[in-house]
Amino acid sequence: MCTAINEAASELLEPIDRVEVARDHVLIEAGTRRLAYRYYYANAYAPDGSAMPGSGRWVVEKTDGNEISAGRLQKLFAWLRKLT
C-alpha cells in the first residue's frame, strides 16, 4: 500500500483525500482524480515447484480502474437480484 500511495502522490497535484484498500487493489482519490493500483505478491519458485524462501516481493501496477469498477457493478447487480 505504501508503494501505491507514493506513486499516486508523485502523480497527483492535490492532497490525497481518500485511500480505499480491497483484497487485490487500492483506489486513491485526490480532488476530482482517482487512481487505481493492483497489487500482488510475486514469488520465485524452485525447479521442483516449491516456493523459494525470501525470494518474493510485492508488485504494484497502475490500472485504468475499469476492471475494478466492473467488478463492483457485478456485485451490485448480484445484490439487487437477491432482493427480487
Long-range contacts (C-beta under 8 A, 24 or more apart in sequence): 1-26, 1-39, 3-39, 3-58, 3-60, 4-28, 4-37, 4-39, 4-60, 7-37, 7-60, 7-62, 8-35, 8-37, 11-35, 22-68, 25-63, 25-68, 26-60, 27-65, 27-68, 34-65, 35-62, 35-65, 36-62, 36-63, 36-64, 36-65, 36-68, 37-61, 37-62, 37-63, 38-63
